């Protein structure tokens, strides 16, 4: 019996989606690490330490909310990642043309 979330997704598409998702997640984390390093260089007192803590809390919430790999909503996730340059459309080659067209269209908003 096929899981309803997987309907319309071939094994190849699922593999392409997972690889692209993981690649974008890695990029997002790398960006965060670079930003945290830059902010850490600016630490001067308790207030700046707490600001860094608050920043990390917000970023963790954002990343955990954004990177949700469920196929029933993954086109929206991919559109957001393409829009924010964490993923290139050509990294999704292997998805059917209709899915790519939807991602491209949504990434323009």
Secondary structure as a PSIPRED ss2 file (coil, helix, strand):
# PSIPRED VFORMAT (PSIPRED V4.0)

   1 X C   1.000  0.000  0.000
   2 X C   1.000  0.000  0.000
   3 X C   1.000  0.000  0.000
   4 X H   0.000  1.000  0.000
   5 X H   0.000  1.000  0.000
   6 X H   0.000  1.000  0.000
   7 X C   1.000  0.000  0.000
   8 X C   1.000  0.000  0.000
   9 X C   1.000  0.000  0.000
  10 X C   1.000  0.000  0.000
  11 X H   0.000  1.000  0.000
  12 X H   0.000  1.000  0.000
  13 X H   0.000  1.000  0.000
  14 X H   0.000  1.000  0.000
  15 X H   0.000  1.000  0.000
  16 X H   0.000  1.000  0.000
  17 X H   0.000  1.000  0.000
  18 X H   0.000  1.000  0.000
  19 X H   0.000  1.000  0.000
  20 X H   0.000  1.000  0.000
  21 X H   0.000  1.000  0.000
  22 X H   0.000  1.000  0.000
  23 X H   0.000  1.000  0.000
  24 X H   0.000  1.000  0.000
  25 X H   0.000  1.000  0.000
  26 X H   0.000  1.000  0.000
  27 X H   0.000  1.000  0.000
  28 X H   0.000  1.000  0.000
  29 X H   0.000  1.000  0.000
  30 X H   0.000  1.000  0.000
  31 X H   0.000  1.000  0.000
  32 X H   0.000  1.000  0.000
  33 X H   0.000  1.000  0.000
  34 X H   0.000  1.000  0.000
  35 X H   0.000  1.000  0.000
  36 X H   0.000  1.000  0.000
  37 X H   0.000  1.000  0.000
  38 X H   0.000  1.000  0.000
  39 X H   0.000  1.000  0.000
  40 X H   0.000  1.000  0.000
  41 X C   1.000  0.000  0.000
  42 X C   1.000  0.000  0.000
  43 X C   1.000  0.000  0.000
  44 X C   1.000  0.000  0.000
  45 X C   1.000  0.000  0.000
  46 X H   0.000  1.000  0.000
  47 X H   0.000  1.000  0.000
  48 X H   0.000  1.000  0.000
  49 X H   0.000  1.000  0.000
  50 X H   0.000  1.000  0.000
  51 X H   0.000  1.000  0.000
  52 X H   0.000  1.000  0.000
  53 X H   0.000  1.000  0.000
  54 X H   0.000  1.000  0.000
  55 X H   0.000  1.000  0.000
  56 X H   0.000  1.000  0.000
  57 X H   0.000  1.000  0.000
  58 X H   0.000  1.000  0.000
  59 X H   0.000  1.000  0.000
  60 X H   0.000  1.000  0.000
  61 X H   0.000  1.000  0.000
  62 X H   0.000  1.000  0.000
  63 X H   0.000  1.000  0.000
  64 X H   0.000  1.000  0.000
  65 X H   0.000  1.000  0.000
  66 X H   0.000  1.000  0.000
  67 X C   1.000  0.000  0.000
  68 X C   1.000  0.000  0.000
  69 X C   1.000  0.000  0.000
  70 X C   1.000  0.000  0.000
  71 X C   1.000  0.000  0.000
  72 X C   1.000  0.000  0.000
  73 X C   1.000  0.000  0.000
  74 X H   0.000  1.000  0.000
  75 X H   0.000  1.000  0.000
  76 X H   0.000  1.000  0.000
  77 X H   0.000  1.000  0.000
  78 X H   0.000  1.000  0.000
  79 X H   0.000  1.000  0.000
  80 X H   0.000  1.000  0.000
  81 X H   0.000  1.000  0.000
  82 X H   0.000  1.000  0.000
  83 X H   0.000  1.000  0.000
  84 X C   1.000  0.000  0.000
  85 X C   1.000  0.000  0.000
  86 X C   1.000  0.000  0.000
  87 X C   1.000  0.000  0.000
  88 X C   1.000  0.000  0.000
  89 X H   0.000  1.000  0.000
  90 X H   0.000  1.000  0.000
  91 X H   0.000  1.000  0.000
  92 X H   0.000  1.000  0.000
  93 X C   1.000  0.000  0.000
  94 X C   1.000  0.000  0.000
  95 X C   1.000  0.000  0.000
  96 X C   1.000  0.000  0.000
  97 X H   0.000  1.000  0.000
  98 X H   0.000  1.000  0.000
  99 X H   0.000  1.000  0.000
 100 X H   0.000  1.000  0.000
 101 X H   0.000  1.000  0.000
 102 X H   0.000  1.000  0.000
 103 X H   0.000  1.000  0.000
 104 X H   0.000  1.000  0.000
 105 X H   0.000  1.000  0.000
 106 X H   0.000  1.000  0.000
 107 X H   0.000  1.000  0.000
 108 X C   1.000  0.000  0.000
 109 X C   1.000  0.000  0.000
